[in-house]
Amino acid sequence: DSYMQGLDTSKARDQMDEAIDPLVRLLNGEEVTAKTDWYNLQKAQLQFVSYNERGVEIAVASQVSPTGATAAGKHGLGLLSIGATSAGAFNALASNWAIAEEAAKDHGKTVDRSSWRLVGPVHIAETREKARENVRHGLERWIDYMTQVAAIPLGTPPGEDPIDYMISTRLAVIGTPDDFVAQMERLHEQSGGFGCFLSLDHHWADREQTKKSYELIARFAIPKINQLNRNRIASEK
């Protein structure tokens, strides 16, 4: 993308940071005058104000490096931890949030864990065997895209079943609602608490089985994770 747009990738992170401040102010309905060596805003403003009185909610993408976390803290924005279940990003969860909090403190801002989103791949079925069967529909194409086009090394050892590898490393949940709950508990413990989990839309299974996966998460996993039935269960006991 950078090549097609004639952008210097070595400047991308600095330019992201330079762009956030005027974007936040514009989306909050302010008039902005700001100039850098690559943009010039003169009394700029949006034609429409936000439907939300608090402005448009913004989250800064982050993976392993502290760049995104620093930017989120500096501007008091949400944090979007992409690939949170991969080894590097998982290990960096707690430290990245600490960086965001420190940056917020240094710039007179605050960050809230409720606006922290973690992202990872999931497919749920009634049984683990069914889940494994479902994902073979599109998993191979996804792996090819991620490694060849997105240039993200997934680290699957040669000759090893990628499903076995993803499950054993906990890169993905391919199993039952209880397996999903276990992954959320693992992420909660590692991060110290986050706002919500976003399931990566990966097309591993066909459309009907994908919809079924979301249904099973909604019916059986989310009530456990958020303890929605605790009073009813106590009453039954």
FILO-190356 format. One record per atom (N, C-alpha, C, O): residue in three letters; x, y negated, z negated. Coordinates in steps of 0.05 Angstrom, whole numbers, padded with zeros to 5 digits, always signed. Each point is the difference from the previous one (the first is absolute). Layout:
REM FILO-190356
ALAXYZ ...
***
This chain:
REM FILO-190356
ASP+00016+00024+00000 ASP-00016-00024+00000 ASP+00017-00025+00000 ASP-00005-00019+00015 SER+00026+00019-00031 SER+00018-00023-00001 SER+00013-00005+00027 SER+00003-00023+00008 TYR+00005+00044+00005 TYR+00013-00002+00026 TYR-00019-00013+00020 TYR+00008-00018+00015 MET-00033+00028-00014 MET-00019-00010+00019 MET-00007-00030-00005 MET-00006-00014+00019 GLN+00007+00006-00044 GLN-00007-00028-00006 GLN+00024-00018-00001 GLN-00002-00024-00006 GLY+00026+00036+00012 GLY+00024-00017+00000 GLY+00008-00009-00027 GLY+00012-00022-00003 LEU-00017+00038-00018 LEU+00006-00008-00028 LEU+00026+00013-00009 LEU+00007+00022+00008 ASP+00007-00037-00025 ASP+00025+00011-00011 ASP-00007+00015-00026 ASP-00008-00012-00020 THR+00011+00038+00020 THR-00008+00016-00023 THR+00016-00007-00025 THR-00010+00004-00022 SER+00034-00014+00025 SER+00016-00008-00024 SER-00012-00023-00015 SER+00006-00005-00023 LYS-00024-00010+00037 LYS-00012-00024-00012 LYS-00029+00006-00010 LYS-00013-00018-00012 ALA+00003+00042+00017 ALA-00028+00006-00005 ALA-00008-00004-00029 ALA-00021-00012-00005 ARG+00037+00021-00013 ARG-00007-00002-00029 ARG+00000-00029-00009 ARG-00018-00008-00015 ASP+00037-00007+00024 ASP+00001-00029-00008 ASP-00024-00014+00012 ASP-00012-00017-00014 GLN+00005+00023+00039 GLN-00022-00013+00012 GLN-00027+00007-00013 GLN-00018-00016-00002 MET+00016+00041-00007 MET-00024+00008-00015 MET-00003-00017-00025 MET-00022-00010-00005 ASP+00043+00006-00009 ASP-00001-00016-00024 ASP-00007-00029+00006 ASP-00015-00013-00015 GLU+00026+00002+00037 GLU-00006-00027+00008 GLU-00028-00004+00009 GLU-00012-00022-00003 ALA+00000+00043+00013 ALA-00028-00001+00011 ALA-00021+00003-00022 ALA-00022-00010+00003 ILE+00029+00023-00025 ILE-00020+00006-00020 ILE-00012-00025-00012 ILE-00024-00003-00003 ASP+00041-00016-00005 ASP-00009-00024-00014 ASP-00021-00015+00016 ASP-00022-00006-00011 PRO+00027-00002+00036 PRO-00020-00014+00015 PRO-00025+00017+00006 PRO-00022-00011+00001 LEU+00025+00037+00002 LEU-00023+00017+00005 LEU-00018+00001-00024 LEU-00025-00002+00002 VAL+00036+00004-00026 VAL-00016+00001-00024 VAL-00015-00026-00004 VAL-00023-00001-00006 ARG+00037-00021+00011 ARG-00013-00026-00004 ARG-00022-00005+00021 ARG-00021-00011-00007 LEU+00026+00019+00032 LEU-00020-00003+00021 LEU-00025+00017-00007 LEU-00023-00009+00003 LEU+00027+00034-00012 LEU-00022+00017-00006 LEU-00015-00008-00025 LEU-00022+00008-00005 ASN+00035-00025-00011 ASN-00013-00012-00024 ASN-00015-00026+00007 ASN-00011-00013-00018 GLY+00011+00006+00044 GLY-00014-00023+00008 GLY+00015-00026-00001 GLY-00012-00022+00003 GLU+00038+00023-00008 GLU+00017-00024-00002 GLU+00008-00011+00028 GLU+00000+00015+00020 GLU+00007-00040-00020 GLU+00013-00012+00024 GLU+00030+00003-00004 GLU+00011-00007-00021 VAL+00003+00017+00042 VAL+00028+00006-00003 VAL+00017-00014+00020 VAL-00005+00000+00024 THR+00026-00013-00034 THR+00021-00011+00017 THR+00026+00013-00008 THR+00009-00002-00023 ALA+00003+00016+00042 ALA+00025+00015-00007 ALA+00015+00005+00026 ALA-00012+00004+00021 LYS+00039-00004-00023 LYS+00016+00004+00023 LYS+00025+00017-00006 LYS+00013-00005-00021 THR-00007+00024+00038 THR+00024+00015-00001 THR+00013+00000+00028 THR-00010-00014+00017 ASP+00031+00030-00014 ASP+00012+00000+00027 ASP-00016+00017+00020 ASP+00008+00002+00023 TRP-00031+00010-00032 TRP-00015+00017+00018 TRP-00030-00006+00000 TRP-00015+00011+00016 TYR+00005-00029-00034 TYR-00027-00010+00002 TYR-00002-00028-00010 TYR+00017-00009-00016 ASN-00038-00005+00024 ASN-00005-00028-00008 ASN-00030-00004-00003 ASN-00015+00000+00020 LEU+00006-00003-00045 LEU-00028-00005-00006 LEU-00003-00029-00008 LEU+00014-00010-00018 GLN-00033-00004+00031 GLN-00005-00028-00005 GLN-00029-00004-00008 GLN-00018+00001+00018 LYS+00013-00004-00043 LYS-00027-00003-00011 LYS-00018+00023+00010 LYS-00023-00004+00009 ALA+00034+00028-00010 ALA-00014+00023+00010 ALA-00021+00009-00020 ALA+00004-00001-00024 GLN-00026+00011+00034 GLN-00021+00011-00017 GLN-00017+00020+00016 GLN-00002-00002+00025 LEU-00011+00020-00039 LEU-00017+00019+00014 LEU-00027-00012+00005 LEU-00009-00018-00014 GLN-00005+00027+00035 GLN-00026-00011+00006 GLN-00022+00010-00019 GLN-00020-00013-00003 PHE+00024+00036-00009 PHE-00019+00011-00018 PHE+00012+00004-00027 PHE+00024+00008-00003 VAL-00039-00012-00018 VAL+00009+00005-00027 VAL-00006+00029-00007 VAL-00017+00013+00013 SER+00029-00003-00034 SER-00004+00028-00008 SER-00028+00004-00012 SER-00011-00018-00013 TYR+00000+00042+00018 TYR-00026+00007-00013 TYR+00004+00003-00030 TYR-00019-00003-00015 ASN+00043+00010+00008 ASN+00006+00005-00029 ASN+00012-00026-00012 ASN+00018-00011+00011 GLU-00030+00002-00033 GLU+00010-00025-00012 GLU+00029+00001-00008 GLU+00014-00020-00001 ARG-00005+00045-00005 ARG+00029+00003-00008 ARG+00018+00003+00024 ARG+00024+00005-00003 GLY-00034-00009+00027 GLY+00016+00003+00024 GLY+00001+00028+00010 GLY-00013+00018-00011 VAL+00029-00014+00032 VAL+00003+00027+00012 VAL+00021+00015-00016 VAL+00022-00009-00004 GLU-00029+00033-00004 GLU+00020+00017-00015 GLU+00021+00009+00019 GLU-00005+00009+00022 ILE+00030-00012-00030 ILE+00023+00007+00017 ILE+00018+00020-00015 ILE+00005-00003-00024 ALA+00005+00023+00038 ALA+00019+00019-00012 ALA+00025+00001+00017 ALA-00002+00000+00025 VAL+00025+00002-00037 VAL+00025+00001+00014 VAL+00010+00029+00002 VAL+00001+00014-00020 ALA+00005-00005+00044 ALA+00009+00028+00004 ALA+00027+00004-00013 ALA+00018-00017+00002 SER-00014+00041-00013 SER+00025+00007-00013 SER+00005+00029+00002 SER-00020+00016+00000 GLN+00045-00007+00003 GLN+00005+00028+00001 GLN+00021+00007-00021 GLN-00007+00007-00023 VAL+00033-00009+00030 VAL+00020+00007-00020 VAL+00016-00025-00009 VAL+00005-00003-00023 SER+00002-00014+00042 SER+00015-00024-00007 SER-00017-00019-00016 SER-00024+00001+00000 PRO+00037-00019-00015 PRO-00015-00019-00017 PRO-00011-00025+00014 PRO-00012-00017-00012 THR+00016+00016+00039 THR-00008-00024+00014 THR-00030-00006-00003 THR-00007-00023-00007 GLY-00010+00043+00012 GLY-00029-00005-00002 GLY-00008-00006-00028 GLY-00017-00018-00004 ALA+00028+00032-00015 ALA-00007-00005-00029 ALA+00008-00028-00008 ALA-00015-00013-00015 THR+00038+00004+00024 THR+00009-00027-00007 THR-00019-00021+00011 THR-00007-00019-00013 ALA-00001+00023+00039 ALA-00018-00019+00013 ALA-00027+00000-00013 ALA-00012-00022-00004 ALA+00002+00045-00004 ALA-00026+00002-00013 ALA+00001-00015-00026 ALA-00019-00015-00007 GLY+00040+00019-00009 GLY+00002-00014-00025 GLY+00003-00030+00003 GLY-00012-00016-00015 LYS+00029+00008+00033 LYS+00005-00028+00005 LYS-00025-00016+00006 LYS-00002-00023-00008 HIS-00017+00035+00022 HIS-00024-00014+00009 HIS-00025+00010-00015 HIS-00022-00009+00006 GLY+00026+00027-00026 GLY-00023+00009-00015 GLY-00020+00016+00016 GLY-00024-00002-00004 LEU+00034+00019+00022 LEU-00017+00016+00018 LEU-00001+00029-00009 LEU+00014+00009-00017 GLY-00032+00006+00031 GLY-00001+00029-00005 GLY+00023+00014+00013 GLY+00014-00011+00017 LEU-00009+00036-00026 LEU+00022+00016+00011 LEU-00012+00025+00013 LEU-00017+00013-00011 LEU+00026-00007+00036 LEU-00009+00023+00015 LEU+00024+00019+00004 LEU+00017-00005+00017 SER-00016+00026-00033 SER+00023+00019+00001 SER-00005+00021+00021 SER-00015+00019-00005 ILE+00027-00023+00028 ILE-00004+00019+00022 ILE+00016+00025-00004 ILE+00023-00001-00010 GLY-00034+00024+00016 GLY+00015+00025-00003 GLY+00007+00005-00029 GLY+00023+00009-00005 ALA-00040-00016-00013 ALA+00006+00002-00029 ALA+00007+00028-00009 ALA+00012+00004-00021 THR-00020+00016+00037 THR+00004+00028-00008 THR+00027+00011+00011 THR+00008+00022-00008 SER+00005-00037+00025 SER+00026+00009+00010 SER+00021-00003-00023 SER-00004-00016-00018 ALA+00025+00032+00019 ALA+00019+00001-00022 ALA+00011-00028-00007 ALA+00000-00008-00024 GLY+00010-00007+00044 GLY+00012-00026-00006 GLY-00020-00020-00011 GLY+00006-00013-00020 ALA-00029+00011+00033 ALA-00020-00019-00009 ALA-00011+00007-00027 ALA-00005-00017-00017 PHE+00000+00043+00012 PHE-00010+00010-00026 PHE+00019-00008-00022 PHE-00008-00010-00021 ASN+00034+00015+00025 ASN+00020-00006-00020 ASN+00002-00030-00006 ASN+00008-00008-00022 ALA-00015-00008+00042 ALA+00003-00030-00003 ALA-00026-00013-00010 ALA+00000-00025-00004 LEU-00021+00040-00002 LEU-00025-00013-00007 LEU+00003-00017-00025 LEU-00007-00024+00000 ALA+00016+00035-00022 ALA+00002-00015-00025 ALA+00019-00023+00002 ALA-00006-00022-00009 SER+00029+00026+00022 SER+00020-00022+00003 SER-00011-00022+00018 SER+00005-00024-00006 ASN-00019+00031+00027 ASN-00011-00021+00018 ASN-00021-00017-00014 ASN-00001-00024+00003 TRP-00016+00037-00020 TRP-00019-00016-00015 TRP+00013-00018-00020 TRP-00008-00023-00004 ALA+00029+00032-00008 ALA+00015-00016-00019 ALA+00012-00024+00014 ALA+00001-00022-00011 ILE+00009+00026+00036 ILE+00011-00022+00016 ILE-00022-00020+00006 ILE+00005-00024-00001 ALA-00029+00033+00008 ALA-00022-00018+00006 ALA-00007-00016-00024 ALA-00005-00024+00002 GLU+00004+00036-00025 GLU-00007-00014-00025 GLU+00021-00021-00006 GLU-00006-00023-00009 GLU+00032+00030+00012 GLU+00021-00019-00006 GLU+00000-00024+00020 GLU+00004-00023-00009 ALA-00009+00029+00034 ALA-00001-00022+00020 ALA-00024-00018-00006 ALA+00003-00024+00003 ALA-00025+00036-00011 ALA-00024-00017-00006 ALA+00007-00018-00024 ALA-00008-00024+00001 LYS+00021+00035-00021 LYS+00007-00016-00023 LYS+00018-00023+00007 LYS-00003-00022-00010 ASP+00022+00027+00027 ASP+00020-00020+00009 ASP-00013-00023+00015 ASP+00010-00022+00000 HIS-00033+00028+00014 HIS-00013-00020+00016 HIS-00027-00010-00011 HIS-00016-00012+00014 GLY+00012+00018-00039 GLY-00025-00010-00013 GLY-00025+00013+00010 GLY-00022-00012-00001 LYS+00024+00037+00010 LYS-00023+00015+00011 LYS-00005+00024-00018 LYS+00015+00006-00018 THR-00037+00008+00024 THR-00005+00025-00014 THR-00008+00021+00021 THR-00011-00006+00021 VAL+00017+00031-00027 VAL-00009+00022+00017 VAL-00016+00020-00017 VAL+00005+00003-00024 ASP-00025+00009+00036 ASP-00018+00018-00014 ASP+00001+00028+00012 ASP-00003+00003+00024 ARG+00006+00017-00041 ARG+00001+00027+00009 ARG-00025+00008+00015 ARG+00001+00018+00017 SER-00024-00030-00023 SER-00025+00007+00014 SER+00001-00006+00030 SER-00015+00011+00015 SER+00034-00029-00007 SER+00002-00006+00028 SER+00024+00015+00013 SER+00008-00006+00023 TRP+00002+00026-00037 TRP+00022+00016+00011 TRP-00012+00025+00013 TRP-00014+00016-00013 ARG+00020-00012+00039 ARG-00010+00022+00015 ARG+00023+00020+00007 ARG+00021-00009+00009 LEU-00026+00034-00012 LEU+00019+00021+00008 LEU-00011+00015+00024 LEU-00024+00005+00001 VAL+00041+00002+00018 VAL-00009+00013+00024 VAL+00013+00027+00003 VAL+00024+00003-00005 GLY-00039+00017+00013 GLY+00011+00027+00005 GLY-00019+00017+00017 GLY-00024-00006+00001 PRO+00034+00027+00011 PRO-00017+00018+00017 PRO-00014+00021-00017 PRO+00012+00012-00018 VAL-00037-00007+00025 VAL-00016+00019-00015 VAL-00019+00015+00019 VAL-00011-00012+00018 HIS+00007+00038-00023 HIS-00023+00014+00013 HIS-00010+00021-00020 HIS+00015+00016-00011 ILE-00041-00018+00005 ILE-00012+00017-00020 ILE-00021+00018+00013 ILE-00014-00008+00019 ALA+00012+00033-00029 ALA-00020+00019+00009 ALA-00010+00016-00025 ALA+00010-00005-00022 GLU-00029+00023+00027 GLU-00011+00015-00022 GLU+00021+00018-00013 GLU+00000+00006-00024 THR+00019+00004+00040 THR+00022+00017-00010 THR+00026-00009+00012 THR+00000-00015+00020 ARG+00022+00023-00032 ARG+00026-00007+00011 ARG+00005+00012+00027 ARG+00012-00012+00018 GLU-00022+00037-00015 GLU+00003+00014+00026 GLU-00014-00015+00022 GLU+00010-00003+00022 LYS-00035-00006-00028 LYS-00016-00015+00019 LYS+00014-00027+00008 LYS+00000-00008+00023 ALA+00011-00005-00043 ALA+00014-00026+00005 ALA+00024+00005+00019 ALA+00004-00016+00018 ARG+00011+00037-00023 ARG+00023+00006+00017 ARG-00009+00006+00028 ARG+00013-00009+00020 GLU-00035+00024-00017 GLU-00010+00006+00026 GLU-00009-00025+00015 GLU+00005-00003+00024 ASN-00018-00015-00038 ASN-00011-00024+00012 ASN+00022-00018+00011 ASN-00003-00011+00023 VAL+00025+00007-00038 VAL+00020-00020+00008 VAL+00017+00009+00024 VAL+00014-00016+00012 ARG-00015+00041-00005 ARG+00016+00009+00023 ARG-00011-00011+00026 ARG+00013+00001+00021 HIS-00037-00012-00022 HIS-00013-00012+00023 HIS+00017-00023+00012 HIS+00003-00002+00024 GLY+00009-00015-00041 GLY+00015-00023+00010 GLY+00025-00006-00014 GLY+00013-00020+00006 LEU-00004+00037-00025 LEU+00024-00006-00016 LEU+00025-00001+00018 LEU+00017-00018-00004 GLU-00015+00036+00022 GLU+00024+00001+00017 GLU+00003-00026+00016 GLU+00022-00011+00003 ARG-00044+00001+00009 ARG+00001-00025+00015 ARG+00008-00023-00018 ARG+00015-00018+00008 TRP-00026+00018-00033 TRP+00006-00022-00018 TRP+00030+00000-00008 TRP+00012-00021+00000 ILE-00001+00044-00005 ILE+00028+00002-00007 ILE+00017-00010+00024 ILE+00020-00014-00004 ASP-00027+00022+00028 ASP+00014-00009+00024 ASP+00000-00030+00002 ASP+00020-00013+00006 TYR-00044+00001-00010 TYR-00002-00029+00001 TYR+00017-00014-00021 TYR+00015-00019+00005 MET-00018+00029-00030 MET+00014-00013-00022 MET+00030+00001+00003 MET+00014-00019-00007 THR-00003+00041+00017 THR+00029+00003+00002 THR+00011-00012+00026 THR+00021-00012-00001 GLN-00036+00015+00023 GLN+00011-00009+00026 GLN-00007-00029+00006 GLN+00016-00014+00012 VAL-00040+00005-00019 VAL-00009-00028+00006 VAL+00004-00019-00023 VAL+00012-00021+00003 ALA-00023+00029-00026 ALA+00003-00017-00024 ALA+00028+00001-00012 ALA+00007-00016-00017 ALA+00009+00036+00025 ALA+00027+00003-00009 ALA+00002+00003-00031 ALA+00018-00011-00012 ILE-00038+00026+00001 ILE+00000+00005-00029 ILE+00008+00029-00004 ILE-00015+00018+00006 PRO+00038-00013-00018 PRO+00009+00027-00004 PRO-00016+00013-00023 PRO+00001-00009-00023 LEU-00016+00030+00030 LEU-00016+00013-00020 LEU+00015+00021-00016 LEU-00009+00009-00021 GLY+00032+00000+00032 GLY+00018+00017-00015 GLY-00007+00029-00001 GLY+00010+00015-00016 THR-00029-00006+00034 THR-00007+00029+00000 THR+00023+00016+00010 THR+00010-00004+00022 PRO+00000+00023-00039 PRO+00023+00017+00008 PRO-00007+00016+00025 PRO-00022+00010+00003 PRO+00042-00005+00015 PRO-00005+00016+00024 PRO-00010+00028-00008 PRO+00011+00013-00017 GLY-00032-00005+00031 GLY-00011+00027-00004 GLY-00020+00002-00023 GLY-00013+00021-00003 GLU+00010-00042-00014 GLU-00019+00001-00022 GLU-00027-00010+00009 GLU-00002-00019+00015 ASP-00019+00032-00025 ASP-00027-00009+00006 ASP-00004-00028-00011 ASP+00003-00004-00024 PRO-00011-00015+00041 PRO-00003-00028-00010 PRO-00021-00002-00021 PRO+00002-00018-00018 ILE-00023+00035+00019 ILE-00020-00001-00021 ILE+00011+00008-00027 ILE-00004-00013-00020 ASP+00020+00035+00020 ASP+00013+00008-00025 ASP+00018-00021-00010 ASP+00001-00005-00024 TYR+00014-00009+00042 TYR+00019-00020-00009 TYR-00015-00024-00012 TYR+00008-00011-00021 MET-00030+00002+00034 MET-00015-00023-00010 MET-00012+00005-00027 MET-00002-00017-00017 ILE-00008+00041+00014 ILE-00012+00008-00026 ILE+00021+00002-00022 ILE-00004-00010-00022 SER+00026+00024+00028 SER+00021+00005-00020 SER+00013-00026-00009 SER+00008-00003-00023 THR-00004-00016+00042 THR+00012-00026-00007 THR-00020-00020-00010 THR+00007-00022-00009 ARG-00033+00029+00010 ARG-00022-00018-00007 ARG-00002-00025+00017 ARG-00011-00020-00008 LEU+00023+00022+00032 LEU-00003-00022+00019 LEU-00029-00004+00007 LEU-00009-00022+00004 ALA-00006+00045-00002 ALA-00028-00001+00007 ALA-00016+00018-00018 ALA+00011+00019-00012 VAL-00037-00024+00010 VAL-00018+00018-00013 VAL-00015+00015+00022 VAL-00015-00012+00016 ILE+00019+00038-00014 ILE-00014+00017+00018 ILE-00011+00022-00017 ILE+00013+00020-00005 GLY-00038-00023-00004 GLY-00011+00019-00019 GLY-00028-00007-00008 GLY-00017-00007+00016 THR+00012+00009-00042 THR-00027-00003-00012 THR-00002-00027-00014 THR+00020-00014-00004 PRO-00045+00007-00004 PRO-00003-00024-00016 PRO+00017-00001-00025 PRO+00010-00021-00008 ASP-00006+00045-00005 ASP+00017+00001-00024 ASP+00029-00007+00007 ASP+00014-00012-00016 ASP-00005+00020+00040 ASP+00027-00007+00009 ASP+00003-00030+00004 ASP+00021-00012-00006 PHE-00042-00001+00016 PHE+00000-00029+00003 PHE+00001-00014-00027 PHE+00015-00019-00003 VAL-00030+00029-00016 VAL+00000-00011-00027 VAL+00028+00002-00012 VAL+00010-00019-00013 ALA+00003+00041+00017 ALA+00027+00004-00011 ALA+00019-00020+00013 ALA+00018-00011-00014 GLN-00021+00006+00039 GLN+00018-00020+00014 GLN-00005-00028-00012 GLN+00019-00015-00004 MET-00044+00008-00001 MET-00006-00027-00011 MET+00012-00002-00028 MET+00010-00021-00007 GLU-00012+00042-00009 GLU+00012-00001-00027 GLU+00030-00003+00002 GLU+00012-00014-00017 ARG+00000+00028+00036 ARG+00029-00002+00003 ARG+00008-00029+00008 ARG+00020-00011-00010 LEU-00034-00001+00029 LEU+00005-00027+00008 LEU-00005-00020-00023 LEU+00016-00019-00003 HIS-00036+00024-00012 HIS-00006-00018-00023 HIS+00022+00000-00020 HIS+00009-00021-00010 GLU+00001+00045+00004 GLU+00021+00003-00020 GLU+00026-00013+00010 GLU+00014-00014-00015 GLN-00008+00018+00041 GLN+00025-00011+00011 GLN-00001-00031+00002 GLN+00020-00013-00006 SER-00043+00002+00013 SER-00002-00028+00005 SER-00006-00016-00025 SER+00007-00024-00002 GLY-00020+00037-00018 GLY-00008-00014-00024 GLY-00028-00012+00003 GLY-00010-00013-00018 GLY-00003+00019+00041 GLY-00028-00009+00004 GLY-00002-00017+00026 GLY+00017-00017+00004 PHE-00037+00023+00012 PHE-00004-00015+00025 PHE-00030-00004+00005 PHE-00016+00012-00014 GLY+00010-00029+00033 GLY-00028-00007+00005 GLY-00016+00021+00015 GLY-00020+00010-00009 CYS+00030-00002+00033 CYS-00014+00020+00015 CYS+00019+00015+00019 CYS+00022-00009+00005 PHE-00031+00032+00003 PHE+00015+00017+00019 PHE-00013-00001+00027 PHE-00025+00003+00002 LEU+00041-00008+00019 LEU-00010-00001+00027 LEU+00009+00026+00015 LEU+00024+00006+00001 SER-00043+00008+00010 SER+00006+00025+00015 SER+00008-00007+00028 SER-00016-00013+00015 LEU+00039+00021-00007 LEU+00010-00006+00027 LEU-00017+00015+00021 LEU-00003+00024-00002 ASP-00007-00038+00021 ASP-00017+00012+00021 ASP+00018+00013+00021 ASP+00010-00014+00017 HIS-00007+00040-00018 HIS+00021+00013+00016 HIS-00010+00019+00022 HIS+00016+00009+00017 HIS-00042-00003-00017 HIS-00012+00017+00021 HIS+00013+00028+00000 HIS+00003+00012+00021 TRP+00004-00002-00044 TRP+00010+00028-00001 TRP-00022+00020+00006 TRP+00004+00019+00014 ALA-00028-00025-00024 ALA-00023+00018+00004 ALA-00019-00013+00020 ALA+00002-00024+00006 ASP-00021+00040+00004 ASP-00020-00012+00019 ASP-00018-00019-00015 ASP+00001-00001-00025 ARG-00018-00013+00039 ARG-00017-00021-00012 ARG-00018+00011-00022 ARG-00002-00012-00022 GLU-00011+00034+00027 GLU-00019+00011-00020 GLU+00014+00009-00025 GLU-00010-00005-00022 GLN+00033+00018+00025 GLN+00015+00009-00024 GLN+00012-00024-00015 GLN+00003+00001-00024 THR+00004-00022+00039 THR+00010-00024-00013 THR-00021-00014-00017 THR+00005-00008-00022 LYS-00030+00006+00034 LYS-00022-00011-00015 LYS-00006+00017-00025 LYS-00007-00010-00021 LYS+00009+00036+00024 LYS-00005+00018-00022 LYS+00021-00004-00022 LYS-00006+00001-00024 SER+00031-00006+00032 SER+00021-00006-00020 SER-00007-00024-00016 SER+00003+00000-00025 TYR-00012-00022+00038 TYR-00007-00024-00015 TYR-00024+00005-00019 TYR-00001-00010-00022 GLU-00018+00027+00032 GLU-00023+00006-00017 GLU+00008+00015-00025 GLU-00010-00006-00022 LEU+00028+00025+00025 LEU+00009+00016-00023 LEU+00015-00017-00020 LEU-00003+00003-00024 ILE+00019-00022+00034 ILE+00014-00019-00018 ILE-00020-00017-00015 ILE+00003-00003-00025 ALA-00023-00007+00039 ALA-00020-00017-00013 ALA-00017+00015-00020 ALA-00006-00011-00022 ARG-00001+00036+00028 ARG-00018+00015-00018 ARG+00014+00012-00024 ARG-00011+00001-00022 PHE+00035+00009+00027 PHE+00013+00017-00021 PHE+00026-00012-00012 PHE+00006+00006-00023 ALA+00008-00022+00038 ALA+00026-00011-00010 ALA-00004-00027-00014 ALA+00010-00003-00022 ILE-00023-00015+00035 ILE-00002-00027-00011 ILE-00015+00000-00028 ILE+00009-00014-00018 PRO-00030+00029+00015 PRO-00012+00001-00027 PRO+00019+00010-00022 PRO-00001-00010-00022 LYS+00018+00029+00029 LYS+00020+00009-00020 LYS+00021-00022-00005 LYS+00007-00005-00023 ILE+00003-00007+00045 ILE+00022-00020-00003 ILE-00010-00023-00017 ILE+00014-00010-00018 ASN-00038+00000+00023 ASN-00011-00023-00013 ASN-00017+00007-00025 ASN-00012-00018-00012 GLN+00011+00044+00006 GLN-00014+00009-00024 GLN-00029-00010-00001 GLN-00010-00009-00020 LEU-00003+00011+00043 LEU-00027-00010+00003 LEU-00021+00017-00015 LEU-00021-00009-00007 ASN+00028+00035+00003 ASN-00019+00018-00013 ASN+00007+00006-00029 ASN-00010+00020-00011 ARG+00028-00035-00002 ARG+00010+00007-00026 ARG-00023+00002-00021 ARG+00000+00017-00017 ASN-00019-00036+00019 ASN-00022+00000-00020 ASN-00018+00024+00004 ASN-00009+00012-00019 ARG+00004-00006+00044 ARG-00018+00023+00006 ARG+00013+00026-00009 ARG-00013+00018-00011 ILE+00039-00015+00017 ILE+00015+00024-00008 ILE+00000+00003-00030 ILE-00003+00022-00011 ALA+00007-00045-00003 ALA+00000+00001-00030 ALA-00027+00008-00010 ALA-00002+00015-00019 SER-00019-00025+00032 SER-00027+00007-00008 SER-00005+00030+00004 SER-00013+00013-00017 GLU+00022-00003+00040 GLU-00004+00029+00005 GLU+00014+00017-00021 GLU-00010+00020-00009 LYS+00035-00028+00002 LYS+00015+00015-00020 LYS-00014+00000-00027 LYS+00010+00012-00019 
***
